[in-house]
Amino acid sequence: MRNVVTIASKELRSYFVSPIAYVVLTGFLLLGGWFFFNLLARFNFLLQIYGAMQNPEAMARLNLNEFVIAPLLHNLSVVLVILVPVITMRSFAEEKRGGTYELLLTSPLSVTEIVLGKFFGAFLFLLVMIGLTGIYPLLLVVFGNPEVGVMMSGYLGLLLLATAFVSVGLLTSALTENQIIAAVSCLVTLLLLYVISWPADTANAVLGAVLKYISLTEHFGELVKGIIDTKDLVYFASVVVLALFLTQRSVESVRWR
Amino acid sequence: MIEVRQLSKRYGDLTAVRDVTFTAEKGQILGFLGPNGAGKTTTMRIITGYMPASSGTVKVAGFDIFEQSHEVRKRIGYLPENPPLYNDMTVWSYLDFAGRIKGVAKSDLREAIDRVVERCGLGEVRQRLCGHLSKGYRQRVGLAQALINDPAVLVLDEPTIGLDPRQIIGIRGLIRELAGDRTVILSTHILTEVQQLCQKVVIINRGRIVVEGLLQDLTQGQSLEEVFLRYISADVDAGEVDGAPAEA
């Protein structure tokens, strides 16, 4: 456990001593702020129009959760698809290229400790990243009255989604010593998991259900709606465990190749 | 202290190391000599547990590298050919990290870092980034990393390569000092280095041990160059015939 903490804190530090952390954080917050501003402006616009039209029914349907927070979270999730590969691409690839892999693998560490350390390092970074966007819903709570429970559920969803992304990123980084290849293959995998449910509605029932189950977005969408279902939690947990297990195997294979 | 027995390593069709057998006693500095590509690095990577052999065994301090890899890794300090430094870390934080992952107790860590910093002459650069260090300092930080957990066995892969003459002398002095009751395996293709530092010599050529013996027994009136060339070229002449390697 001590070793996991040591590696995780080294990882976290290495994000912040290189410009990557700042570029990624700035980009993420900049885009997040832009989304938030525009969603809020649109919300305000609709509010005024329906108000002028004296349409109480439409007014009742307008709420901050559905019109601001849900689309915000969905947009942020798309940005994460692009940014997480950038965060995780170095984790193993750079160690291999820089020769520090030899230090790690000849130290009295288990491969599981190395993988978990890197995982928690990246996870904590994502936690900071997503935590900082918490300012937007916080503003809504201060100046409006969104449903806090639904909001929290949505944020939990975003965090789980990011965690799953991170584990996939670690896996692709462990498979190569080239950071670009790691990032691109992670990006493609994540995008694929994102859009895999597109043919679900036209495919036959069984295939459709399977595709929907595999898709990250479907499970994320449920949480954004405020539905915390065990099946979605189990789904995210299984993606993380499977990806980390494969990462562990891949690192271990250096020893037994 | 180190017992290597019939070690072989194959990468697909290529046999990098074939039936390598040698031993190093406690307190000995063993010079591991051979031309480039002879299999030195492969052998050292197997001894340090970085990768497994295809066949054969290695015992370090009585522990088997395959079955008790963890125990072995606790007792070995390894300096790979390229010092494994994190360029974005300062020397101090790097050594702190190395100490932690090598299981140095928290209470001893500061003392251990101070000890290796002093030993390797890193006082001036302790707050510098590893990425900004000269080649000589990088090598010394790599050595400091290998020493941080006070290992019984040191494995050094070409520690003086690419250094200027003054730095070479410095590193050699350091290795001599460090030896003490440690066992050191030093790979190199610089023969004078072996003459100056080592008690024992193992020469490897094209994946095979061609000679193993004490330096004084091997040289006996000839220079190490002559001995080296004789064994290397004899091996080439013998071609692929599996003659018993000459024992000294």
Interface residues (C-beta under 8 A of the other chain):
Chain A: R2 N3 T6 I7 K10 R13 S14 V17 S18 G98 G99 T100 Y101 E102 L103 L104 L105 T106 S107 P108 L109 S110 V254 R255 W256 R257
Chain B: R45 T48 G49 Y50 M51 P52 H70 R73 K74 I76 Y78 P80 N82 P83 P84 L85 Y86 N87 D88 M89 S93 F97 A98 R100 I101 K102 G103 Q145
